Amino acid sequence: MAKEKRSRVRRGSGGCFGCLTRILVLLGLAALLFVGACFTGIIRNDTDGRPVLSLGDVSLPELPSVGEIRAGTGGFSLPGWAYNLNAEGLTVKALRAGKGGAVLVCCNGYTMLLNAGSDRYAAGVQMLLCRINRLDAVVAMDSSDENLGGMAFAMKLGKPAYLFYPDTQTRSRAFEEMTASASGIETVVPKPGTAFNLGGARVTFVGPVYTHHKSDGDDSLSLRIDYGDTGILLTGPIGAEGERELMDSGAGLEATVLIRSSESAQDPMSAAFATAVSPRAVIAAGEISWQTKGRLEQAGATVYSTRQSGVITLTSDGQTWRIAP
């Protein structure tokens, strides 16, 4: 009986070892696939580590301390799949990055990431799938772990030249990790009216009008991207107070498309704000309450959500635009 018991113990130990071996083999295969993707050109760097999609230089005249945003040079070729980017024109992708939102913007070869979701690696991996290995700028719309969990990793991959973030009282662990990763990066706390060119697109910060609100969400950044006749308004998780301040500021809020960061069901978008923006389409990058969805649809907008549709892509040539969920 004792010998039989020892034999069973040995067989159990061998099963655990076999399971561990299979896990290690799978991890090794995953590493080989990633390296193979780099060699075959699905993910690749050019000679100076810049993105393969590129076009000239662009300056930031409104920000003397920032200097220039530069993109790389080289050819452009992408497979026609979910992470396709256009070499010309504007491409905006709302990514799937955990609970929060992450938005990748590419215009004429210049790239910008707004937020990075709650997942530590999702936004960075999707950047690589888009064949983006260099960011010109990153924007932290707010300071929450939900929206900045993957920002430090994305910054290590993309090595951005500029980091824009809000002046807020509450700074999460993800916010601290992001700023700790900003060595050698120009950091800017933008004010309303701060603007720069991203390729052929104009990026203008419109909020927050004031800082140090009772609600951290009202301290978050809001900005618009104008490319030809296409206007895109992107808001952080602002509540009623932040919305009211934006409407009272006189800033141009009317937009073709509204991209809304995650929000709480306790503080949905007001009907007045939905009317002020009057978007033709809305992309919810993260959670959106049923109240907000209903108010936007009543205002005539088609609402898309990364929660239901996964990656959502907006493209524009400056005259026409389309959204592909």
C-alpha positions in Angstrom: 0.0 0.0 0.0 2.8 2.4 0.9 4.5 1.8 -2.5 1.3 2.4 -4.4 0.8 5.7 -2.6 4.3 6.9 -3.4 3.8 6.0 -7.0 0.7 8.2 -7.2 2.6 11.1 -5.7 5.2 10.8 -8.4 2.6 10.7 -11.2 0.9 13.8 -9.8 4.2 15.7 -9.6 5.0 14.7 -13.2 1.6 16.1 -14.3 2.3 19.5 -12.8 5.8 19.6 -14.4 4.2 18.8 -17.8 1.7 21.6 -17.4 4.5 24.0 -16.5 6.5 22.8 -19.6 3.5 23.4 -21.8 3.1 27.0 -20.5 6.7 27.7 -21.1 6.5 26.4 -24.6 3.5 28.6 -25.3 5.3 31.6 -24.0 8.3 30.8 -26.2 6.1 30.5 -29.2 4.4 33.8 -28.5 7.9 35.4 -28.2 8.9 33.9 -31.6 5.7 35.1 -33.2 6.4 38.7 -32.0 10.1 38.6 -33.2 8.9 37.1 -36.5 6.4 39.9 -36.9 9.2 42.4 -36.4 11.3 40.7 -39.1 8.5 40.3 -41.6 7.6 43.9 -41.4 4.2 43.7 -39.6 5.9 45.5 -36.8 9.1 47.3 -37.7 11.3 50.3 -37.0 13.0 52.5 -39.5 16.6 53.5 -39.2 16.1 56.1 -36.5 13.3 54.5 -34.6 10.6 56.8 -36.1 7.3 55.5 -37.5 7.3 54.4 -41.1 4.4 56.7 -41.9 5.8 60.2 -42.1 5.6 63.6 -43.8 7.7 66.6 -43.0 8.0 68.8 -39.9 5.5 70.9 -37.9 6.1 73.6 -35.4 4.1 74.7 -32.3 4.1 78.5 -32.6 1.8 79.0 -29.6 4.1 77.1 -27.3 7.6 78.7 -27.4 8.9 76.3 -24.8 7.8 73.3 -26.7 9.7 73.9 -29.9 9.0 71.5 -32.8 7.2 68.2 -33.2 8.9 66.1 -35.8 7.9 62.9 -37.6 10.2 60.5 -39.3 10.6 59.8 -43.0 10.1 56.7 -45.1 7.5 54.7 -47.0 4.1 53.6 -45.8 2.3 50.3 -46.3 -0.3 48.6 -44.1 -2.5 45.6 -44.4 -6.3 46.2 -44.7 -7.4 45.0 -41.3 -8.8 46.4 -38.0 -5.6 48.4 -37.3 -5.2 49.9 -40.7 -4.1 53.6 -40.9 -4.3 56.0 -43.8 -1.0 57.5 -45.1 -2.8 60.7 -46.0 -5.6 62.4 -44.1 -6.8 61.9 -40.6 -7.3 58.6 -38.8 -8.7 58.5 -35.2 -8.9 55.1 -33.5 -10.8 54.5 -30.2 -9.0 51.4 -28.8 -10.1 48.7 -26.5 -7.9 49.2 -23.4 -9.7 47.9 -20.4 -12.2 49.9 -18.4 -11.1 53.3 -19.5 -10.6 54.9 -22.9 -7.6 55.2 -25.3 -7.6 57.2 -28.5 -4.9 57.0 -31.2 -4.7 59.9 -33.7 -2.6 59.9 -36.9 -2.6 62.8 -39.3 -0.3 62.9 -42.3 2.2 60.7 -40.5 2.1 62.5 -37.1 0.8 60.6 -34.1 -0.8 61.3 -30.8 -2.2 59.1 -28.0 -4.9 60.4 -25.7 -5.3 58.4 -22.5 -4.3 54.7 -22.5 -7.0 52.8 -20.6 -6.8 50.8 -17.5 -5.0 47.8 -18.9 -1.2 48.1 -18.6 -0.3 46.8 -22.0 -3.4 47.0 -24.3 -2.9 50.5 -25.7 0.8 49.9 -26.4 0.3 46.6 -28.1 -2.4 48.1 -30.3 0.0 50.9 -31.2 2.4 48.3 -32.5 -0.4 46.6 -34.4 -1.0 49.9 -36.1 2.7 49.9 -36.9 3.2 53.0 -34.7 6.5 52.8 -32.8 6.9 56.6 -32.4 4.5 59.1 -30.8 4.8 62.8 -31.3 2.7 63.7 -28.3 0.6 62.0 -25.6 -2.3 63.6 -23.7 -3.4 62.5 -20.3 -7.0 63.8 -20.3 -7.4 63.2 -16.5 -5.4 61.6 -13.7 -7.3 58.4 -13.0 -5.9 54.8 -13.0 -8.9 53.9 -15.2 -7.6 56.1 -18.1 -3.9 56.1 -17.5 -3.1 52.5 -16.5 -1.3 51.8 -19.8 0.3 55.2 -20.3 3.7 54.5 -18.9 4.1 51.5 -21.1 2.9 53.3 -24.2 5.3 56.1 -23.5 8.2 53.7 -23.2 7.3 52.2 -26.6 6.5 55.5 -28.4 9.1 57.8 -26.8 6.9 60.9 -27.3 8.4 64.3 -27.6 5.6 66.0 -25.6 3.3 65.1 -22.7 0.2 67.2 -22.0 -1.6 66.7 -18.7 -4.1 68.5 -16.4 -3.3 70.5 -13.2 -5.3 68.4 -10.8 -5.3 67.9 -7.0 -5.6 64.1 -7.1 -2.8 62.1 -8.7 -3.3 58.3 -9.0 -0.6 55.7 -9.0 -0.8 55.5 -12.8 -0.4 59.3 -13.1 2.7 59.1 -11.0 4.1 56.2 -13.1 3.4 58.3 -16.2 5.2 61.4 -15.0 8.1 59.2 -13.7 8.4 57.9 -17.3 8.6 61.4 -18.7 12.4 61.9 -18.4 13.6 63.8 -21.4 10.0 64.6 -22.5 8.7 68.2 -22.7 5.8 68.4 -20.3 3.0 71.0 -20.7 0.0 71.8 -18.5 -2.2 73.4 -21.3 -4.6 76.3 -20.8 -7.7 77.0 -22.8 -6.6 78.2 -26.2 -3.3 76.3 -26.2 -3.0 74.9 -29.7 -0.6 73.1 -32.0 -0.5 71.5 -35.4 -0.5 67.7 -35.8 0.3 67.3 -39.5 -2.6 69.0 -41.3 -4.8 68.9 -38.2 -5.2 71.7 -35.6 -5.4 70.6 -32.0 -6.8 73.2 -29.5 -7.4 72.7 -25.8 -10.8 74.2 -24.7 -10.9 73.0 -21.1 -10.8 72.9 -18.2 -11.8 76.6 -17.9 -11.0 76.5 -14.2 -9.1 74.0 -12.0 -9.2 72.3 -8.6 -12.9 71.4 -8.8 -14.7 69.4 -6.1 -14.9 66.6 -8.7 -11.6 65.4 -10.2 -13.4 64.7 -13.5 -14.1 68.4 -14.0 -10.3 69.1 -13.9 -9.8 66.9 -16.9 -8.7 68.2 -20.3 -11.1 68.8 -23.2 -9.8 69.5 -26.7 -10.9 69.7 -30.3 -9.2 68.5 -33.5 -10.1 70.4 -36.7 -9.1 68.9 -40.0 -10.7 70.7 -43.0 -14.5 70.5 -42.5 -14.3 67.8 -39.9 -14.3 68.9 -36.3 -13.8 66.4 -33.4 -14.4 67.3 -29.8 -12.8 65.1 -27.2 -13.9 65.5 -23.5 -12.5 63.9 -20.4 -14.9 62.5 -17.8 -16.4 66.0 -17.0 -19.6 66.4 -15.1 -22.3 69.0 -14.9 -20.0 71.7 -13.6 -17.3 71.2 -16.2 -19.9 71.1 -19.0 -21.5 74.4 -17.8 -18.1 76.1 -17.6 -17.3 75.0 -21.2 -20.6 76.3 -22.5 -20.2 79.6 -20.7 -16.6 80.0 -21.9 -17.6 80.8 -25.5 -15.3 78.1 -26.8 -16.4 76.5 -30.1 -18.0 73.2 -29.0 -20.1 72.3 -32.1 -18.4 69.4 -33.7 -19.0 66.7 -36.4 -18.0 63.9 -34.0 -17.8 63.8 -30.2 -15.5 61.4 -28.5 -16.5 60.9 -24.9 -14.2 59.4 -22.2 -15.6 57.0 -19.6 -18.2 58.6 -17.3 -20.2 57.5 -14.3 -23.9 56.8 -14.3 -24.2 59.3 -11.4 -23.1 62.3 -13.6 -24.4 61.8 -17.2 -24.1 64.3 -19.9 -26.7 67.1 -19.8 -29.2 67.6 -22.6 -27.9 71.2 -22.9 -24.3 70.1 -23.5 -25.5 67.5 -26.1 -27.3 70.3 -27.9 -24.4 72.7 -27.7 -22.1 70.1 -29.4 -24.8 68.8 -31.8 -22.6 66.0 -33.1 -23.6 63.8 -36.0 -21.8 60.8 -34.4 -20.5 60.0 -31.0 -17.7 57.5 -30.0 -17.8 56.4 -26.4 -14.2 55.4 -25.5 -15.1 53.4 -22.4 -18.3 53.4 -20.4 -21.2 55.6 -21.4 -24.5 55.8 -19.3 -27.8 55.0 -20.9 -29.0 58.6 -20.0 -26.1 60.1 -22.0 -26.7 57.7 -24.9 -30.4 58.6 -25.0 -29.8 62.4 -24.9 -27.2 62.2 -27.7 -29.5 60.1 -29.9 -32.3 62.6 -29.3 -29.9 65.3 -30.5 -29.6 63.4 -33.8 -26.3 61.6 -33.2 -25.4 58.0 -34.0 -23.6 56.5 -30.9 -20.8 54.0 -31.1 -19.2 52.3 -28.1 -15.9 50.5 -27.8 -17.6 48.3 -25.2 -19.9 46.9 -27.9 -17.9 47.3 -31.1 -14.3 47.0 -30.0 -11.9 49.2 -32.0 -13.7 52.1 -33.7 -12.0 54.0 -36.6 -12.9 57.5 -37.8 -11.3 58.6 -41.1 -11.5 62.0 -42.8 -10.0 63.6 -45.9 -11.0 67.0 -44.7 -14.2 67.1 -46.7 -15.9 63.7 -46.0 -15.6 61.4 -43.0 -16.7 57.9 -42.1 -16.8 55.7 -39.0 -16.1 52.0 -39.1 -16.8 50.0 -35.9 
